[in-house]
Amino acid sequence: MAVNTNNAYGKISISDLAIAKVASHTAMESYGIVEMVSRRFTDSFSHLLKKNGGGRGIKVTTAGNRIYIDVYVIIKYGVSINAVAESLKEAIKYKVEAFTGMIVDTVNVNVIGVKL
């Protein structure tokens, strides 16, 4: 799927993978995030076979011009899970909206584990 919009100059289409890469890059820049993880073993296996994954740990769903993002992360031990999750939500929402010009409806942060 892709997010589509039209303006005076023509049609703009942004793929889910491009959105996932922006969200993944933003997550890895955020304080307290150690790594992104795949949701299922098959996702991990397919990630090994791809040369330029980029969107690991991110699931993007689009409906019309709305974007729904699920993020799967491992956080650093000793940080406030709630504070890191809220900060991550706001950062991803801001960066993806600035990148696409579309509305990010929800960002769900799923903490899979904690690392020392």
Secondary structure in CASP SS format (residue, H / E / C, confidence):
PFRMAT SS
TARGET T0000
AUTHOR 0000-0000-0000
METHOD secondary structure of the structure
MODEL  1
M C 1.00
A E 1.00
V E 1.00
N E 1.00
T E 1.00
N E 1.00
N E 1.00
A C 1.00
Y C 1.00
G E 1.00
K E 1.00
I E 1.00
S E 1.00
I E 1.00
S E 1.00
D H 1.00
L H 1.00
A H 1.00
I H 1.00
A H 1.00
K H 1.00
V H 1.00
A H 1.00
S H 1.00
H H 1.00
T H 1.00
A H 1.00
M H 1.00
E H 1.00
S C 1.00
Y C 1.00
G C 1.00
I E 1.00
V E 1.00
E E 1.00
M E 1.00
V C 1.00
S C 1.00
R C 1.00
R C 1.00
F H 1.00
T H 1.00
D H 1.00
S H 1.00
F H 1.00
S H 1.00
H H 1.00
L H 1.00
L H 1.00
K C 1.00
K C 1.00
N C 1.00
G C 1.00
G C 1.00
G C 1.00
R C 1.00
G C 1.00
I E 1.00
K E 1.00
V E 1.00
T E 1.00
T E 1.00
A E 1.00
G C 1.00
N C 1.00
R E 1.00
I E 1.00
Y E 1.00
I E 1.00
D E 1.00
V E 1.00
Y E 1.00
V E 1.00
I E 1.00
I E 1.00
K E 1.00
Y C 1.00
G C 1.00
V C 1.00
S C 1.00
I H 1.00
N H 1.00
A H 1.00
V H 1.00
A H 1.00
E H 1.00
S H 1.00
L H 1.00
K H 1.00
E H 1.00
A H 1.00
I H 1.00
K H 1.00
Y H 1.00
K H 1.00
V H 1.00
E H 1.00
A H 1.00
F H 1.00
T H 1.00
G C 1.00
M C 1.00
I E 1.00
V E 1.00
D E 1.00
T E 1.00
V E 1.00
N E 1.00
V E 1.00
N E 1.00
V E 1.00
I E 1.00
G E 1.00
V E 1.00
K E 1.00
L C 1.00
END
